[in-house]
Amino acid sequence: MAYPTVIWTGTNYDIIPGITALALLPWVDRIHKRTLQAWNVGMAGVLVVTVVTAGLAAPTPFCQIAGDPANVFISSFPFIWLPTVLVASAWLGHIVLFRRLRRA
């Protein structure tokens, strides 16, 4: 099976939360709570857009974003880790930060 090439065009905004999280990490103790909450809401929004886009591009009856070839590589190894582990971990990270900021 030929693996798809990495493409940095289109709606690949899902890399922004990871890069900005790593950039903010050294200064997280000095960042105001409201700023972290705004960042978390914005980046959770990026995650929502990414998940909805992926769902609309999947070859299902709900497909609204057609591509040629169809977006089926996500069902093969190692790409199956994207929806099963990485997206779930991203959701968990946002939930943990929401709870932590609410408690602080």
C-alpha positions in Angstrom: 0.0 0.0 0.0 1.3 3.4 -0.9 1.1 5.9 2.0 -0.2 9.4 1.2 2.4 12.1 1.1 2.3 14.9 3.7 0.5 17.9 2.4 0.8 21.3 4.1 -2.0 22.9 2.1 -5.7 23.1 2.7 -7.2 23.1 6.2 -4.3 21.8 8.2 -4.8 24.2 11.1 -4.7 21.3 13.6 -0.9 21.7 13.9 -1.4 25.2 15.5 -2.5 24.0 18.9 0.4 21.7 19.3 3.0 24.2 18.2 1.5 27.0 20.4 1.2 24.7 23.4 4.9 23.9 23.2 5.7 27.5 22.7 3.6 28.6 25.8 4.8 25.8 28.1 7.9 27.5 29.5 5.9 30.6 30.5 2.6 28.9 31.6 3.1 30.0 35.2 3.3 33.7 34.2 0.4 33.7 31.8 -2.9 35.1 33.1 -5.6 32.6 33.7 -8.0 34.3 31.3 -5.4 34.2 28.5 -5.0 30.5 29.0 -8.8 30.0 29.0 -9.1 32.0 25.8 -6.3 29.9 24.2 -7.9 26.7 25.3 -11.3 27.7 23.9 -9.7 28.7 20.6 -7.6 25.6 20.2 -10.6 23.4 21.2 -12.4 25.1 18.4 -9.7 24.2 16.0 -10.0 20.6 17.2 -13.8 20.7 16.6 -13.3 22.0 13.1 -10.7 19.3 12.4 -12.9 16.5 13.6 -16.0 17.8 11.7 -13.9 18.2 8.5 -12.5 14.7 8.9 -16.0 13.3 9.4 -17.4 15.1 6.3 -14.4 13.9 4.2 -14.8 10.2 5.2 -16.4 7.9 2.7 -19.7 7.5 4.5 -23.3 8.6 3.7 -22.4 11.9 5.4 -19.6 12.7 3.0 -19.8 16.3 1.9 -16.1 16.9 1.1 -15.2 14.6 -1.8 -11.7 13.9 -2.8 -10.0 11.7 -5.4 -9.0 9.3 -4.1 -11.4 8.9 -1.2 -10.1 9.6 2.3 -9.7 5.9 3.3 -6.0 6.0 4.4 -7.1 6.8 7.9 -8.4 3.3 8.4 -4.9 1.7 7.9 -2.0 1.4 10.2 -0.3 3.7 11.3 -2.9 6.4 10.5 -5.6 4.7 12.6 -3.8 6.2 15.6 -5.0 9.7 14.5 -8.7 9.3 15.4 -8.3 6.5 18.0 -5.5 7.9 20.2 -4.3 11.3 19.2 -7.7 13.0 18.8 -8.9 11.4 22.0 -5.8 12.6 23.8 -6.3 16.1 22.5 -9.9 16.2 23.8 -8.6 14.9 27.2 -5.9 17.5 27.3 -8.5 20.3 26.7 -10.9 18.9 29.3 -8.1 18.6 31.9 -7.0 22.2 31.2 -10.6 23.5 31.4 -11.1 21.8 34.8 -7.7 23.0 36.1 -8.4 26.6 35.1 -11.8 26.5 36.6 -10.5 25.1 39.9 -7.6 27.5 40.2 
